[in-house]
Each structure stands twice: as structure tokens, then as C-alpha cells.
Amino acid sequence: MTMRAADGSPEVHLYEQVITEMAALIDAGALRPGDRLPSVRRLSRQRGVSVATVVQAYLGLEDRGLVEARPQSGHYVRARRAPLPPEPRSPRPTTTACKVSVRSLVTRVYTAARDPSIVPFGAAYPSPELLPTDKLNRILAVIARSAGWAGVAYDPPPGLPALRRQVARRAVDGGCALGPDEIVTTSGATEALHLCLRVVARRGETIAIESPTYFGLLQLVESLGIRAVEIPSLPRAGMDLDALEEALGRHRIKAVVAIPNFSNPLGAVMPDESKERLVGLLGRRDIPLIEDDTHGDLHFDDVRPRVAKSFDRRGLVMLCSSFSKTLAPGYRVGWVAPGRFRDAVEHLKFAQSVASPTLPQMAVAQLLEEGGYDHHLRALRRRLAAQVVRVSEAVAEHFPAGTRVARPAGGFVLWVELPFGVSSLDLHARAMEKGISVAPGPLFSAKHRFSNCVRLNCGYPWTDQLDQAVRTLGRLVGELSGS
């Protein structure tokens, strides 16, 4: 139920107003580092709002890293951290296609991710405490008791109608008009990408990918025997379209795979005019675009960015996504809108896995239908944005000179360029000895580039353990750099 103030206005707006006003006082210096904020009850009386509104506002200020709660003492203005280092340099273009080989490195990173004693900066997933786990589990339990045979029966492609209707409804937020019949459900976005790659490219053929890019995609490309041309990804704007156009003239490229919204690992978002140019550039050559929008709902700004598929008029864009990063990684509920390739994807899905698990699809569909998902997303985005800031500030404070840090516009990963000459593989090995995992840069390149870069997971709430882990990483980087 939406709470209301004495004047009848929704309090969901009032707590945001309190956040804005308190943040302005901090920015103006009226509240300085170390100052104690008014108690919850006192500020409630001063502003004429409920205690619940003030509590929510203080949580929001904590999420932004502006204040900190001290047990049995109250809320205090946080000390400002060191200014952030420069952004990472843009990678140089490459001119050759190559085979992909990242399997051994990925295995090492994800072996560490399974160990609960390891600080999880390596694998990119959100903390379970940020997800509506209890609510989803309750829904799943009710469905399991009441669904009867439907819960254990195959749900063959294109997948659960109720889920496809909810996905189609939400696609409007990305500027995309999709019908339920245009969507095929999958076991996570990874299967969606796999199906798309198998439909549009064969062993030995060449595709274009971003550089750096998500190593899960590189694993798929490697498993299919496809060659890859790396296109530089700019720290703020994503794939360099001038470099892509040049590569299209050099190579016989069968498809392009891109993450226009909050690329992994850079967190870059491609401007709308660039998305339109990308779709047009490929459309004139009849080349499919496989678009990974897994992090699209995790934007830090107020408005969700459009998907590239919203500019597609020829059915050449194959839009892939999932609920793994926002609801439940283990449920493996994903989907694809494959455009003109729908029939081929649907048939291959059946041949490959027959169907996606039924009960998780039913649970996610019901949660979306009941509402509350948007409220959950707003809270999740605030927490993730704050955690990215916290990790960025800690890197700025504890890593040596010469370090560079990306400025993600969404998602929950942070790309860090280490000082010249520091090997991220050496850092990974030394960090593991200290019980800390990181994802070394060569994982994100078909040619094992980015040897002095790492990706850090910011999906966990900030704790003293994480703070100490960043301090340790900074010390190790300093030792490796000789500083």
C-alpha cells in the first residue's frame, strides 16, 4: 500500500524529496563530514512526514554513500573520499580475426566463486540479500502445490505464455513494441545467445564482438568454433562504430554481438543515435545483430535506455535478456526476441533442450503480474549504484598512482586499468592466496588483451571485509608495480 502524507501526497515521492534536500545541504557544506544528522523522529517532526519516510530517506542517503549509520548513535555525514582516477584508455583496433580460447581462465575464476570463504570480486552476480528471494520462494512453493501436472510437464518452445506476455509488456520500457508470439523463453540469457549464434554463424565463420567483452560470450564462441574480430569498445559509448564499419569492409562478418546498454565489463551505454546507426549499418548489409540486454534494467539514471532493437525495421536484431541479474540467477529464466530468425531459434531450442524448466517461469511470471517488480528495481538500482561508487572510491584511495577506473552508467561491475606493467594474472594469483577473487583482463578478449586490467564485482553491499579486501588488492598492485 502506498503511504501518504498529511496533505494526501504519496510518500514515495516525499522520501525522495528528503534525500534531495539533505544531499543539497551536504553538497553546500551546511552539513560537513562527521556532523550528526537529526534523529529520525526529530526530522519527521521538522518535515511533517512519517517516521517510515525518514527511515527510507536515510537509507537512500546511505546508498548514495553520503551518510553512514553508527550503531546506537545515529546517522553521520561521511568523509569525502579521494577524487576518482582517470578513465581507462580506449583499446586499439585489431585487424585480424582469431580463434577464441578462454576456457581455462574462466574455470579458474568460477572455481573460486564457488568457495564461500573467498571475497567475491571475480564472478559478476548480485548478492542474494538484494533480491526478492523470500517472495519468489513463497510464490514458487504455492505454485508447486497448486499447479498439479502443469508444474512438472514440458513447456515446449516458444515457452510459457504468461511469461511471454509479461516480457512483451515490459519491452515497452526499452522503446520496443513486441508481441508475446515474437518471444522465445530460454534457460537464461546464455542459452539465448547460444541459440542466436548457432542460427547465424557456423564453425570457422567470423563474427564481430566488442573488446573488451563478457567472457561468457567468448566461451560460447569458443565452443562453437567461430572466429572473432574484436571491435574497440569506448569507455562511455560502447562499440566504436567507425572501427566496426572498417572491419565490415575487411572481413566477411556473419553477425555482430554487442551489449549496447551497460556493457560488461565497462558499464558503457551506447547513445540512441549510435544504436540507430549500428542497426542501419548492419541492415544495409543484411547482417544480424545479436543484442545482449541483460543489464538493461539496471540503469543508474531515471530513464531506462532504449534497446537497439527499437530501431529495427527488418527483423535483423535478435534481442536477448534474462531475469538472472535482477531476480534470481539460479532460476535461469531468460528470453530472446529473434526477429526474422524466430522459427529457426524455436526449432533449435526444442532440439537442444526440449523446454525450459516450467516452475521457475511460472514463478517469475506471477511475480511480474502481481506488481512490485518496478519498486524492487528502483531499490536495487539505488543499492547497486551506491556500491559501484563505494568500490570506485576505495580503489581511488588504496590503489597506486597510474590506476584508471571506469564510470559505469548501470549494472554492477567495475573495470579497473592497473598501472603500466602490472599483470592482472599475477594479481589474480596473489589475491587468491589472500582469499580474494578478481576477474583478470585477458578473460575479456579473444586475443587475451588487457593484461593490466581487472573487473571487480560490485554486487555485494559494502562491509568491512570488502573494504579490507580492496586495501589488500591495492597493496598487492603496489608491490607488483614497484611503487
C-alpha positions as CSV (number, residue, x, y, z in Angstrom):
1,M,0.0,0.0,0.0
2,T,1.3,3.5,-0.9
3,M,1.7,5.6,2.2
4,R,0.5,9.2,2.2
5,A,1.4,12.4,4.0
6,A,-1.0,14.6,5.8
7,D,-1.7,16.5,2.6
8,G,-2.5,13.3,0.8
9,S,0.6,13.3,-1.4
10,P,2.3,9.9,-1.9
11,E,5.1,9.4,0.5
12,V,7.1,7.5,-2.1
13,H,7.8,11.0,-3.5
14,L,8.4,12.6,-0.1
15,Y,11.3,10.4,0.8
16,E,13.0,11.2,-2.5
17,Q,12.4,14.9,-1.7
18,V,14.0,14.5,1.7
19,I,17.0,12.8,0.1
20,T,17.4,15.6,-2.4
21,E,17.2,18.3,0.3
22,M,19.7,16.6,2.7
23,A,22.1,15.9,-0.2
24,A,22.0,19.5,-1.1
25,L,22.9,20.6,2.4
26,I,25.8,18.2,2.3
27,D,27.0,19.4,-1.1
28,A,26.7,23.0,0.1
29,G,28.8,22.3,3.2
30,A,26.0,23.2,5.6
31,L,26.4,19.6,6.8
32,R,30.1,18.7,7.0
33,P,31.9,15.3,7.3
34,G,31.4,14.0,10.8
35,D,28.3,16.0,11.5
36,R,25.4,14.1,13.1
37,L,22.1,14.2,11.2
38,P,18.8,14.9,13.1
39,S,17.3,11.8,14.7
40,V,14.6,10.0,12.7
41,R,11.8,11.3,15.0
42,R,13.1,14.8,15.0
43,L,13.4,15.1,11.3
44,S,10.0,13.5,11.0
45,R,8.5,16.3,13.1
46,Q,10.5,19.0,11.3
47,R,9.4,17.9,7.8
48,G,5.9,16.8,8.7
49,V,6.4,13.4,7.3
50,S,6.2,9.9,8.8
51,V,9.0,8.1,10.6
52,A,8.9,5.5,7.8
53,T,9.6,8.2,5.2
54,V,12.6,9.5,7.1
55,V,14.0,6.0,7.6
56,Q,13.7,5.3,3.8
57,A,15.3,8.7,3.1
58,Y,18.3,7.9,5.4
59,L,18.7,4.5,3.7
60,G,18.8,6.3,0.4
61,L,21.5,8.7,1.6
62,E,23.4,5.7,2.9
63,D,23.1,4.0,-0.6
64,R,24.5,7.1,-2.2
65,G,27.5,7.0,0.1
66,L,26.6,10.4,1.7
67,V,25.9,9.3,5.2
68,E,26.8,6.3,7.4
69,A,24.9,4.8,10.3
70,R,26.7,4.3,13.6
71,P,25.1,1.7,15.9
72,Q,23.1,3.3,18.8
73,S,24.5,6.7,17.8
74,G,22.6,7.8,14.7
75,H,23.5,8.9,11.2
76,Y,26.6,11.0,10.3
77,V,27.9,12.7,7.2
78,R,30.6,10.5,5.6
79,A,34.0,11.9,4.9
80,R,34.6,12.5,1.3
81,R,37.0,10.1,-0.4
82,A,39.8,10.8,-2.8
83,P,38.8,12.0,-6.3
84,L,38.4,9.2,-8.8
85,P,41.3,8.4,-11.1
86,P,41.1,9.0,-14.9
87,E,39.0,6.6,-17.0
88,P,40.6,3.6,-18.8
89,R,42.2,4.2,-22.2
90,S,40.3,3.1,-25.3
91,P,41.7,-0.1,-26.8
92,R,43.5,0.0,-30.1
93,P,41.7,-1.6,-33.1
94,T,42.8,-5.0,-34.3
95,T,42.7,-6.1,-38.0
96,T,42.6,-9.9,-37.8
97,A,40.1,-12.5,-36.9
98,C,41.1,-15.2,-34.5
99,K,40.1,-18.3,-32.7
100,V,38.9,-17.9,-29.1
101,S,40.4,-19.6,-26.1
102,V,39.4,-18.5,-22.6
103,R,38.1,-21.8,-21.1
104,S,41.0,-22.4,-18.7
105,L,40.9,-18.9,-17.3
106,V,37.2,-18.9,-16.8
107,T,37.4,-22.2,-15.0
108,R,39.9,-20.7,-12.5
109,V,37.7,-17.7,-11.8
110,Y,34.5,-19.6,-11.3
111,T,36.1,-22.3,-9.2
112,A,36.9,-19.5,-6.8
113,A,33.3,-18.2,-7.0
114,R,32.0,-21.5,-5.5
115,D,34.1,-21.1,-2.4
116,P,32.1,-19.1,0.2
117,S,35.3,-18.1,2.0
118,I,36.6,-16.2,-1.0
119,V,35.8,-12.5,-1.3
120,P,33.6,-12.4,-4.5
121,F,35.1,-9.7,-6.6
122,G,35.6,-12.1,-9.5
123,A,32.3,-13.5,-10.7
124,A,29.6,-11.0,-11.6
125,Y,26.3,-11.6,-9.7
126,P,24.3,-9.6,-7.2
127,S,24.2,-10.5,-3.5
128,P,21.1,-12.7,-2.7
129,E,20.2,-10.2,0.0
130,L,19.5,-7.6,-2.7
131,L,17.0,-9.9,-4.4
132,P,13.3,-10.7,-3.5
133,T,14.4,-14.3,-2.7
134,D,11.8,-14.9,0.0
135,K,8.9,-13.6,-2.0
136,L,9.9,-15.6,-5.1
137,N,10.4,-18.8,-3.0
138,R,6.9,-18.3,-1.5
139,I,5.4,-17.9,-4.9
140,L,7.2,-21.0,-6.2
141,A,6.0,-23.0,-3.2
142,V,2.4,-22.1,-3.8
143,I,2.6,-22.8,-7.5
144,A,4.3,-26.2,-6.8
145,R,1.4,-27.2,-4.5
146,S,-1.4,-25.9,-6.8
147,A,-0.1,-26.4,-10.4
148,G,-0.6,-30.1,-10.5
149,W,0.7,-31.8,-13.6
150,A,1.3,-28.4,-15.3
151,G,4.2,-27.7,-13.0
152,V,6.1,-30.9,-14.0
153,A,5.1,-31.1,-17.6
154,Y,7.3,-30.0,-20.5
155,D,6.7,-26.4,-21.6
156,P,7.9,-26.6,-25.2
157,P,9.0,-23.6,-27.2
158,P,8.2,-20.8,-27.5
159,G,7.6,-21.1,-23.8
160,L,5.1,-20.2,-21.0
161,P,2.5,-17.8,-22.5
162,A,2.1,-15.9,-19.2
163,L,5.8,-15.1,-19.0
164,R,6.0,-14.1,-22.7
165,R,3.1,-11.7,-22.1
166,Q,4.9,-10.1,-19.2
167,V,8.2,-9.8,-21.2
168,A,6.3,-8.2,-24.1
169,R,4.6,-5.7,-21.7
170,R,7.9,-4.7,-20.2
171,A,9.6,-4.3,-23.5
172,V,7.8,-1.0,-24.0
173,D,10.2,0.5,-21.4
174,G,13.1,-0.1,-23.8
175,G,11.2,1.6,-26.7
176,C,10.4,-1.8,-28.2
177,A,6.9,-3.0,-29.4
178,L,6.9,-6.8,-29.1
179,G,4.1,-9.3,-29.1
180,P,4.2,-12.4,-27.0
181,D,4.4,-14.5,-30.1
182,E,7.7,-12.8,-31.0
183,I,9.4,-14.1,-27.9
184,V,11.0,-17.5,-27.1
185,T,11.8,-18.3,-23.5
186,T,15.3,-19.8,-22.7
187,S,17.4,-21.1,-19.8
188,G,19.0,-17.8,-19.0
189,A,20.4,-15.2,-21.4
190,T,23.4,-17.5,-22.1
191,E,21.2,-20.1,-23.9
192,A,19.5,-17.2,-25.8
193,L,22.9,-16.0,-27.0
194,H,24.0,-19.6,-27.8
195,L,20.8,-20.2,-29.9
196,C,21.3,-17.0,-31.8
197,L,25.0,-17.7,-32.6
198,R,24.2,-21.2,-33.8
199,V,21.4,-19.9,-36.1
200,V,23.5,-17.1,-37.8
201,A,27.1,-18.4,-37.8
202,R,28.8,-21.8,-38.4
203,R,32.2,-23.2,-37.4
204,G,35.0,-21.3,-39.0
205,E,32.9,-18.3,-39.9
206,T,33.6,-14.9,-38.4
207,I,31.6,-12.6,-36.2
208,A,32.4,-9.1,-34.7
209,I,32.4,-8.6,-30.9
210,E,33.2,-5.8,-28.6
211,S,36.6,-5.5,-26.9
212,P,36.6,-5.9,-24.0
213,T,33.5,-8.1,-23.8
214,Y,31.8,-10.5,-21.5
215,F,33.8,-13.7,-21.2
216,G,30.7,-15.9,-21.2
217,L,30.1,-14.8,-24.8
218,L,33.7,-15.7,-25.6
219,Q,33.1,-19.2,-24.1
220,L,30.2,-19.7,-26.4
221,V,32.1,-18.5,-29.4
222,E,35.0,-20.8,-28.5
223,S,32.6,-23.8,-28.0
224,L,31.1,-23.3,-31.5
225,G,34.4,-22.9,-33.3
226,I,33.6,-19.4,-34.5
227,R,36.3,-16.8,-35.2
228,A,36.1,-13.3,-33.8
229,V,37.1,-9.8,-34.9
230,E,37.5,-7.5,-31.9
231,I,36.0,-4.0,-32.2
232,P,37.2,-1.5,-29.6
233,S,34.6,-0.6,-27.0
234,L,34.8,3.0,-25.8
235,P,34.6,3.6,-22.0
236,R,31.5,5.7,-22.2
237,A,29.9,5.0,-25.6
238,G,30.4,1.3,-26.2
239,M,31.3,-0.2,-29.6
240,D,33.4,2.1,-31.9
241,L,31.2,2.2,-34.9
242,D,33.8,3.7,-37.2
243,A,36.1,0.7,-36.4
244,L,33.2,-1.6,-37.0
245,E,32.5,-0.1,-40.4
246,E,36.1,-0.5,-41.3
247,A,36.1,-4.2,-40.2
248,L,33.0,-4.9,-42.2
249,G,35.0,-3.8,-45.3
250,R,37.8,-6.1,-44.4
251,H,36.1,-9.3,-43.3
252,R,33.1,-11.4,-44.3
253,I,31.3,-10.9,-41.0
254,K,28.2,-13.1,-40.4
255,A,26.9,-11.3,-37.3
256,V,27.7,-8.7,-34.7
257,V,27.3,-9.3,-31.0
258,A,27.0,-6.2,-28.8
259,I,25.9,-5.1,-25.4
260,P,24.7,-1.5,-26.1
261,N,23.2,-1.0,-22.6
262,F,25.8,-1.2,-19.7
263,S,28.4,-3.4,-21.4
264,N,30.2,-6.0,-19.4
265,P,32.9,-5.1,-18.2
266,L,32.9,-1.4,-19.0
267,G,29.4,-0.4,-18.0
268,A,29.2,1.8,-21.1
269,V,25.9,2.8,-22.7
270,M,25.7,3.5,-26.4
271,P,23.8,6.7,-27.2
272,D,20.5,6.3,-29.0
273,E,21.8,7.9,-32.2
274,S,24.7,5.3,-32.2
275,K,22.2,2.5,-31.7
276,E,20.2,3.7,-34.7
277,R,23.4,4.0,-36.7
278,L,24.5,0.5,-35.7
279,V,21.2,-1.1,-36.8
280,G,21.2,0.8,-40.1
281,L,24.9,0.0,-40.8
282,L,24.2,-3.7,-40.4
283,G,20.8,-3.6,-42.0
284,R,22.2,-2.2,-45.3
285,R,24.5,-5.3,-45.4
286,D,21.8,-7.8,-44.2
287,I,24.0,-8.7,-41.2
288,P,22.2,-9.8,-38.0
289,L,22.8,-8.0,-34.7
290,I,22.7,-10.2,-31.5
291,E,21.9,-7.7,-28.7
292,D,22.6,-8.7,-25.1
293,D,20.4,-6.5,-22.8
294,T,20.9,-8.5,-19.6
295,H,21.8,-5.4,-17.6
296,G,19.3,-3.0,-19.3
297,D,17.0,-2.7,-16.3
298,L,19.9,-1.7,-14.0
299,H,20.3,1.9,-15.1
300,F,21.6,4.5,-12.7
301,D,19.7,7.4,-14.3
302,D,16.0,7.9,-14.0
303,V,15.1,6.6,-17.5
304,R,15.8,3.2,-18.9
305,P,17.8,3.4,-22.2
306,R,16.3,2.2,-25.4
307,V,17.3,-1.1,-26.9
308,A,18.9,-1.2,-30.3
309,K,16.0,-3.5,-31.4
310,S,13.7,-0.5,-31.1
311,F,15.3,0.8,-34.3
312,D,15.0,-2.5,-36.1
313,R,12.6,-2.5,-39.1
314,R,13.9,-5.6,-40.9
315,G,13.9,-8.2,-38.1
316,L,17.6,-8.4,-38.1
317,V,18.1,-7.7,-34.4
318,M,18.0,-10.7,-32.0
319,L,17.3,-9.3,-28.6
320,C,18.4,-11.4,-25.6
321,S,17.9,-10.9,-21.9
322,S,17.0,-12.6,-18.6
323,F,15.9,-12.1,-15.0
324,S,19.2,-13.5,-13.7
325,K,20.7,-10.2,-12.7
326,T,17.5,-8.7,-11.2
327,L,15.5,-11.5,-9.6
328,A,17.1,-15.0,-9.4
329,P,20.3,-16.2,-11.1
330,G,19.6,-19.8,-10.2
331,Y,16.1,-19.8,-11.8
332,R,17.7,-19.5,-15.2
333,V,14.7,-17.6,-16.7
334,G,15.7,-15.9,-20.0
335,W,14.2,-15.0,-23.3
336,V,15.0,-13.9,-26.9
337,A,13.1,-11.9,-29.4
338,P,14.9,-13.2,-32.6
339,G,13.0,-11.2,-35.3
340,R,13.1,-12.9,-38.7
341,F,15.0,-15.8,-37.2
342,R,12.2,-16.8,-34.7
343,D,11.3,-20.1,-36.3
344,A,14.9,-21.2,-36.6
345,V,15.6,-20.3,-32.9
346,E,12.4,-22.0,-31.7
347,H,13.2,-25.2,-33.6
348,L,16.8,-25.2,-32.3
349,K,15.7,-24.6,-28.8
350,F,13.5,-27.7,-28.9
351,A,16.3,-29.8,-30.5
352,Q,18.8,-28.5,-27.9
353,S,16.9,-28.7,-24.6
354,V,13.2,-29.5,-25.5
355,A,12.0,-27.0,-23.0
356,S,12.9,-24.5,-20.2
357,P,12.0,-25.5,-16.6
358,T,8.3,-24.8,-16.1
359,L,8.0,-23.9,-12.4
360,P,10.7,-21.0,-12.4
361,Q,9.0,-19.5,-15.4
362,M,5.6,-19.6,-13.7
363,A,7.0,-18.1,-10.5
364,V,8.7,-15.2,-12.3
365,A,5.6,-14.6,-14.5
366,Q,3.4,-14.4,-11.4
367,L,5.7,-12.0,-9.6
368,L,5.7,-9.7,-12.6
369,E,1.9,-9.9,-12.9
370,E,1.3,-9.2,-9.2
371,G,3.3,-5.9,-9.4
372,G,6.1,-4.7,-7.2
373,Y,8.9,-5.5,-9.7
374,D,9.4,-1.9,-10.6
375,H,9.6,-1.0,-6.9
376,H,12.2,-3.7,-6.4
377,L,14.1,-2.5,-9.4
378,R,14.2,1.1,-8.0
379,A,15.6,-0.1,-4.7
380,L,18.1,-2.5,-6.4
381,R,19.4,0.2,-8.8
382,R,20.0,2.6,-5.8
383,R,21.9,-0.1,-3.9
384,L,24.0,-1.1,-6.9
385,A,24.8,2.5,-7.9
386,A,25.9,3.2,-4.4
387,Q,28.0,0.0,-4.3
388,V,29.8,0.9,-7.5
389,V,30.6,4.3,-6.1
390,R,31.9,2.7,-2.9
391,V,34.2,0.3,-4.7
392,S,35.4,3.1,-7.1
393,E,36.2,5.4,-4.1
394,A,38.1,2.6,-2.3
395,V,40.1,1.8,-5.5
396,A,40.9,5.5,-5.8
397,E,42.1,5.6,-2.2
398,H,44.1,2.4,-2.0
399,F,45.5,1.7,-5.4
400,P,48.7,3.3,-6.5
401,A,49.2,6.1,-9.0
402,G,48.7,5.1,-12.6
403,T,45.4,3.3,-11.9
404,R,42.4,4.2,-14.0
405,V,38.7,3.5,-13.2
406,A,35.7,3.2,-15.5
407,R,32.5,5.2,-14.9
408,P,29.7,2.7,-15.3
409,A,26.3,4.1,-16.2
410,G,24.5,1.0,-14.9
411,G,25.0,-2.7,-13.9
412,F,27.3,-3.7,-11.1
413,V,30.8,-4.3,-12.4
414,L,33.8,-2.0,-12.4
415,W,36.6,-2.1,-14.9
416,V,40.0,-1.1,-13.5
417,E,43.1,-0.4,-15.5
418,L,46.2,-1.1,-13.4
419,P,49.5,0.8,-13.7
420,F,51.6,0.0,-16.7
421,G,53.5,-3.3,-16.4
422,V,51.2,-4.8,-13.7
423,S,50.0,-8.3,-14.7
424,S,46.4,-8.9,-13.8
425,L,47.1,-12.6,-13.9
426,D,49.8,-12.2,-11.3
427,L,47.4,-10.1,-9.3
428,H,44.7,-12.8,-9.6
429,A,47.2,-15.4,-8.3
430,R,48.4,-13.3,-5.4
431,A,44.9,-12.2,-4.5
432,M,43.7,-15.8,-4.4
433,E,46.4,-16.6,-1.8
434,K,44.7,-13.8,0.3
435,G,41.2,-15.2,-0.2
436,I,40.1,-12.6,-2.8
437,S,39.0,-13.3,-6.3
438,V,39.2,-10.9,-9.2
439,A,38.5,-11.3,-12.9
440,P,41.7,-10.7,-14.9
441,G,41.6,-8.6,-18.1
442,P,42.7,-11.3,-20.6
443,L,39.4,-13.1,-19.9
444,F,37.5,-10.4,-21.7
445,S,39.4,-10.6,-25.0
446,A,39.6,-13.3,-27.7
447,K,43.3,-12.3,-28.1
448,H,44.0,-12.2,-24.3
449,R,44.5,-8.4,-24.4
450,F,44.0,-6.1,-21.3
451,S,46.8,-7.8,-19.4
452,N,46.9,-4.9,-16.9
453,C,43.1,-4.7,-16.3
454,V,40.7,-6.4,-13.9
455,R,36.9,-6.4,-13.5
456,L,35.5,-6.1,-10.0
457,N,32.1,-7.3,-8.9
458,C,30.2,-4.6,-7.1
459,G,27.1,-6.7,-6.5
460,Y,27.6,-7.0,-2.7
461,P,26.7,-4.5,0.0
462,W,29.8,-2.7,1.4
463,T,31.2,-4.3,4.5
464,D,34.5,-4.0,6.5
465,Q,35.5,-7.3,4.8
466,L,35.1,-5.7,1.3
467,D,36.9,-2.6,2.4
468,Q,39.8,-4.6,3.7
469,A,39.9,-6.7,0.5
470,V,40.2,-3.6,-1.6
471,R,43.0,-2.3,0.7
472,T,44.8,-5.7,0.2
473,L,44.3,-5.6,-3.6
474,G,45.8,-2.0,-3.6
475,R,48.8,-3.2,-1.6
476,L,49.3,-6.1,-4.0
477,V,49.1,-3.8,-7.0
478,G,51.6,-1.5,-5.4
479,E,54.0,-4.4,-4.9
480,L,53.6,-5.6,-8.5
481,S,54.2,-2.1,-9.8
482,G,57.2,-1.5,-7.6
483,S,55.6,1.6,-6.0
